[in-house]
């Protein structure tokens, strides 16, 4: 029987965003409409077999929960229009090719976490073809790193418009030991070694810098298996990356973590400084974690800062 995945070159994808940003902007300073993070629960879908059976396609057509972190600090609660598309080509960052896209959801919301139930594996395009089949045709590597379907979110408010692309990964057990990815979840955060409460603002004063750290995540970073070029099992370990954002001031690093070419992992430690001359105010902070395999989540913290 034919298989869901064909031989090729391993390639895993995470999150990409498309937006118009002023060259002088600091990535960590959030003052306009943005999509800071996108996740799906489950991060990937794995069929129980690589044979093209109805049961396998049913497993890949399961419902997943799509989440997007929408921020709009200057919007004062204004309505935000959104449209979520699935399309065939990863290079189509806005799902502009009408014949190869499917509208999964659209509507109006406000800043915060947009949550949508979707079934991208069941999406069909012209001629009643599964979109998954078109994605595989567009993939130069024929799915060895998973069938990676682009999910593209368009959000707009006033004159602002943002696109965010998330690649939904569909697998089958090509080699022994493969298992579905588990969503990365951050443990606690600390400021100057003081635990940062989740549900109430932390009191901060002075010019800083304030040192922000993450409780140890090493026991949460998964070991996992992927197929190699000769269909052998390759054993890897996650090295989480955290993106840092705030509504005031700046972080010295926009991202922490990951691993260098030698496998040495970076520390999750950043320094935050308020803007010079700023008045006392409540500041919102976001930490967005990505596991490098398509898994992502975020935490939100607040602080009452005074000069």
C-alpha positions, 0 to 999 in steps of 0.5 A: 500500500502507499504510505502517508510519508515518502523518503526525503530530507528531515526538516522541522519547522516552528513559528514564523511571523510576517508584519510591518515593523519600524527598523528602530523598533526593539523586538522586545518593546510592544506598543502596537498590534502584534501576534506574539505567539501561536500554538496548537494543542496538540502540537502535532498529530501522529497516525498509528500507521504510515499506510494510507488507510481511512483510519490513518486519515481519520487520526490526522483529521482530529480536532486541535485547539488553535491559540494565538496571543494577540496584543494591542497595548494602544488599542484601548480594547478596540475590535480586532478582525481575524481570519485563519487559513490553511494552505499548501505552500510554506512559502505562501506566508499570507495564504494568497493562492486561492486555489490552495487555501481553506478558511478555517475560521473568521470573526472579531475579537479583542486583545488577549488569547484567541482560541479556536477549535479547528480540524486542518487535517480534514480540510479540502480544496478544489476538486474535493482533494485533501489539503494534506495531499496538496501540502505533500505535493508542494514539499520538496522533501516529501514529508520525511520531517512530517507533513507541515501544513501552514496555518496563517492568521491575519489580524487587523485593527484600524490601519494595522495588519499582521500575518502570523504563520504556524506550521501544523505537523502531521506525522506517522511512525516512520521509525521506532520510538517516535511519539507525539510532541508534548506542549512546552510549559514554563515553570515559574519566573523570578525577578532579582531571585524573587518569585514572580506571582502569576495573578498579581503585579510585582512591585518594582522601583528604580532604574534597574536593570532587573534580572529576570530568570526562569526556574529550571526547565531541563527536566521538561525538555523532551528526548525525541526520535526522528527519521534520518536520511537512511530512515534510521532513528535519530535521537535528539533533545529539545533546547527551548527558546524563550522570547521576551516582551514588555509594554515599557522599556526593553530587555537586553536580549529578545530571546534566550535558550536554544543550543549552539552547534556543539549542543551547549544550551543557553541560559534563560536569564535577561535584564529588563530596564524601564524607559528613561524618563517614564512615569510610574505605571503598570507594565505587562510582560510576556514570555513565549516559549518554543521547543523547536518542534512546533510546540509553543506556549506563553506566560503573562506577568505584570509589575507596578513600576515606579521611578 
